[in-house]
């Protein structure tokens, strides 16, 4: 198996960036989810409710800052707010982050058409991975929901898209002639690392469910838990259209414990650089 693609989301819930290589840090990939958008009360704003976040592209700079772009908005350079104002935030296992400043707040507020603030996690070591998410007291993480990295596989997405097509045919009773639905993009699931097979039959759909540990190139990870999926996956990150997939089909084929499941969360065991094309080994 091999690493087929790598993805970063510098601001939580905004558009992803595809990369050929990424540095693995103890809390996740370098530049991944170190920033987030909050409301005036410090509560996290996500694309679950504000789909306009998907229109924001945040490109990391060498100084740790960002360049923000969005349709019909001038680009804005945001330095890392090393001495920014501490802002109380409501994210789990985190009580504060640093304000990115008035210019960034005004820019994000204009895109969302509501009052919002951009904040930065200056020290990822202050946020532990929750024990209920498979973490220990030494595991730390960025601003992701529950784990430092998310892994998915192309085999699992292929199976899911086949289920969606088959379920549609069963519901409609079509005998042919009607086109199959457009396959869902992996970007619906916002993975960091996507695994593919080197040869036919090497990677079974949802094989990652049973992987206790993964090595990508020379960097080792352990699986902390499977990933439960929410309504955010029902929004197309490009068109912003919302429908019932993939939750409807996952609920038919991948539902247990009151949740639907796709992908797995990883915690780095070692650090280093991973690259697209690196071999992947599992245990």
C-alpha positions in Angstrom: 0.0 0.0 0.0 1.0 3.6 -0.4 0.1 7.1 0.6 -1.9 8.4 -2.3 -2.7 12.0 -1.1 -2.0 14.4 1.8 -4.3 17.2 2.9 -4.1 20.2 5.3 -6.8 22.4 6.7 -5.0 25.4 8.2 -8.2 26.9 9.5 -10.6 24.4 11.0 -13.7 23.9 8.7 -12.2 25.8 5.7 -11.1 24.6 2.3 -8.4 22.0 2.3 -5.0 22.1 0.7 -3.4 19.2 -1.1 0.3 18.7 -0.5 3.1 16.4 -1.8 4.8 16.2 1.6 4.1 17.2 5.1 5.9 17.3 8.4 4.4 15.2 11.2 4.5 16.9 14.6 3.3 15.4 17.9 0.0 17.2 17.6 -0.7 16.5 13.9 0.6 17.7 10.5 2.5 21.0 10.4 0.1 23.9 9.6 -3.0 21.7 10.0 -5.9 23.2 12.1 -3.9 25.6 14.1 -6.5 28.3 13.5 -10.3 28.4 13.9 -13.2 30.8 13.6 -15.3 31.6 16.7 -18.3 33.8 17.4 -18.3 36.7 19.8 -18.8 34.3 22.7 -15.8 32.3 21.7 -17.8 29.3 20.5 -16.4 27.4 17.5 -18.1 28.2 14.2 -17.9 25.3 11.7 -19.2 24.5 8.2 -21.9 22.3 9.8 -23.8 25.6 10.1 -21.8 28.1 8.1 -21.1 26.6 4.7 -19.4 29.8 3.6 -16.4 28.7 5.5 -15.7 26.2 2.6 -15.1 29.2 0.4 -12.1 30.4 2.4 -8.7 29.2 1.4 -5.9 29.7 4.0 -2.4 29.3 2.7 0.4 29.0 5.4 3.4 31.3 5.2 6.9 30.5 6.3 6.5 32.8 9.3 3.6 30.7 10.7 1.0 33.2 9.4 -1.6 32.8 6.7 -2.8 34.4 3.4 -6.6 34.4 3.3 -8.5 34.3 0.0 -12.2 34.0 -0.8 -14.4 34.8 -3.9 -15.0 38.5 -4.3 -12.8 39.4 -1.4 -9.3 41.0 -1.4 -6.6 38.7 -0.1 -5.4 39.3 3.5 -2.1 38.4 5.0 -2.4 37.4 8.7 0.8 37.2 10.7 1.0 34.6 13.5 -0.3 36.6 16.5 2.6 35.7 18.8 1.5 38.4 21.3 -2.2 38.4 20.4 -4.9 39.0 22.9 -6.0 35.7 24.7 -9.6 34.8 23.7 -11.7 32.4 25.8 -12.9 29.6 23.5 -15.4 26.8 24.0 -13.6 24.0 22.2 -13.2 20.8 24.1 -10.0 20.6 26.3 -9.0 24.1 25.4 -9.9 27.3 27.3 -8.1 30.0 25.2 -6.5 30.9 21.9 -4.8 34.0 20.6 -6.7 36.7 18.6 -5.6 37.2 15.0 -6.5 40.8 15.2 -9.2 43.2 14.1 -8.3 43.1 10.3 -8.7 39.3 10.3 -11.9 39.4 12.3 -13.4 41.9 9.9 -12.4 39.9 6.8 -13.8 36.6 8.2 -17.0 38.4 9.4 -17.5 39.8 5.9 -17.2 36.4 4.3 -19.7 34.8 6.8 -22.0 37.8 6.9 -22.0 37.6 10.7 -19.7 38.7 13.5 -16.8 36.3 13.9 -13.2 36.2 15.1 -10.1 34.3 13.9 -8.0 32.8 16.6 -4.7 30.8 16.7 -3.6 28.0 18.8 -0.1 29.1 19.9 0.8 26.0 21.9 -0.8 22.7 20.7 0.8 21.0 23.7 -1.9 22.6 26.0 -4.7 20.4 24.4 -4.7 16.7 25.2 -6.4 14.0 23.2 -9.4 13.0 25.2 -9.3 9.7 27.0 -12.7 8.9 25.5 -11.1 9.4 22.1 -8.2 7.0 22.8 -5.8 9.5 24.1 -3.3 9.3 27.0 -2.0 12.1 29.2 1.0 12.5 26.9 -1.0 12.7 23.6 -1.6 16.3 22.4 -3.4 17.7 19.4 -4.3 20.6 17.2 -7.8 22.1 16.8 -9.3 19.0 15.1 -12.4 17.6 16.7 -11.0 14.5 18.3 -7.6 13.3 17.0 -4.4 14.7 15.4 -4.9 13.1 12.0 -7.6 11.4 10.0 -6.9 8.5 7.7 -9.2 7.2 4.9 -8.8 4.7 2.1 -9.7 4.8 -1.5 -11.1 1.2 -1.3 -13.6 2.3 1.4 -14.7 5.3 -0.7 -15.1 3.1 -3.7 -17.3 0.7 -1.7 -19.4 3.6 -0.3 -20.0 5.0 -3.7 -21.1 1.5 -5.0 -23.5 1.3 -2.1 -24.9 4.7 -2.8 -25.5 3.7 -6.5 -27.0 0.4 -5.6 -29.3 1.9 -2.9 -30.5 4.5 -5.4 -31.3 1.8 -7.9 -33.2 -0.2 -5.3 -35.2 2.8 -4.2 -36.1 4.0 -7.7 -36.5 0.5 -9.2 -34.8 1.7 -12.3 -34.0 -0.9 -15.0 -31.3 1.0 -16.8 -30.9 4.2 -18.8 -30.8 6.5 -15.8 -27.2 7.6 -15.0 -25.6 6.6 -11.8 -25.1 9.4 -9.2 -21.9 11.4 -9.3 -19.4 9.6 -7.0 -18.7 11.4 -3.8 -15.3 13.1 -3.5 -13.0 12.1 -0.7 -13.0 15.7 0.3 -16.4 15.2 1.9 -14.6 13.4 4.7 -11.7 15.9 5.2 -8.9 13.4 5.6 -5.3 14.2 6.2 -3.8 11.0 4.8 -5.5 8.8 2.1 -4.2 5.2 1.6 -4.4 3.4 -1.7 -3.4 -0.1 -2.9 -0.3 -0.8 -5.0 -2.0 -3.8 -6.7 -5.5 -5.2 -7.1 -7.0 -6.9 -4.0 -4.3 -5.5 -1.6 -6.6 -3.2 0.2 -10.1 -4.3 1.3 -12.8 -1.8 1.9 -12.8 -0.6 5.6 -9.7 -2.7 6.3 -8.6 0.3 8.3 -11.2 -0.5 10.9 -8.9 -3.2 12.3 -5.5 -1.4 12.0 -4.0 -0.9 15.5 -0.9 0.9 14.1 0.3 2.4 10.8 3.7 3.3 9.5 3.9 5.8 6.6 7.4 5.9 5.2 9.5 6.2 8.4 6.8 7.8 10.6 4.8 5.6 12.9 1.2 6.2 14.2 -1.3 4.4 16.3 -5.0 4.3 15.7 -6.9 6.0 18.6 -10.4 5.3 17.3 -12.7 5.1 14.3 -14.2 8.3 13.1 -17.9 9.0 13.5 -19.4 11.1 10.8 -21.6 14.1 11.0 -23.9 16.2 8.8 -20.8 18.2 7.5 -20.2 15.3 5.1 -23.6 16.0 3.4 -22.3 19.4 2.1 -20.4 19.4 -1.2 -17.3 21.4 -0.3 -17.1 22.9 -3.8 -20.7 23.6 -4.8 -21.9 24.0 -1.2 -25.0 21.9 -2.2 -26.4 19.8 0.6 -28.1 16.4 0.3 -28.6 13.2 2.3 -25.5 11.4 1.3 -23.3 9.9 2.6 -25.0 9.8 5.9 -28.1 8.0 4.5 -26.1 5.2 3.0 -23.6 5.0 5.9 -26.6 4.6 8.2 -27.7 1.5 6.2 -24.2 -0.1 6.0 -22.0 1.4 8.7 -24.1 2.3 11.7 -23.5 1.0 15.2 -23.4 2.6 18.6 -25.7 5.3 17.5 -23.2 6.7 14.9 -22.1 6.2 11.4 -18.4 5.5 10.7 -15.9 6.3 7.9 -12.1 6.5 8.4 -9.9 6.3 11.5 -8.1 8.8 13.7 -4.3 8.6 14.2 -1.9 9.7 16.9 1.8 10.2 15.9 4.2 7.9 17.7 7.2 9.3 16.0 7.8 12.6 14.0 9.3 13.2 10.6 8.2 13.9 7.0 5.7 11.9 5.0 5.4 12.1 1.3 2.8 11.1 -1.3 4.0 7.7 -2.7 5.5 6.6 0.6 4.9 2.9 1.4 2.3 2.1 4.1 2.6 -0.7 6.6 0.0 -1.8 9.1 -0.2 -3.8 12.3 
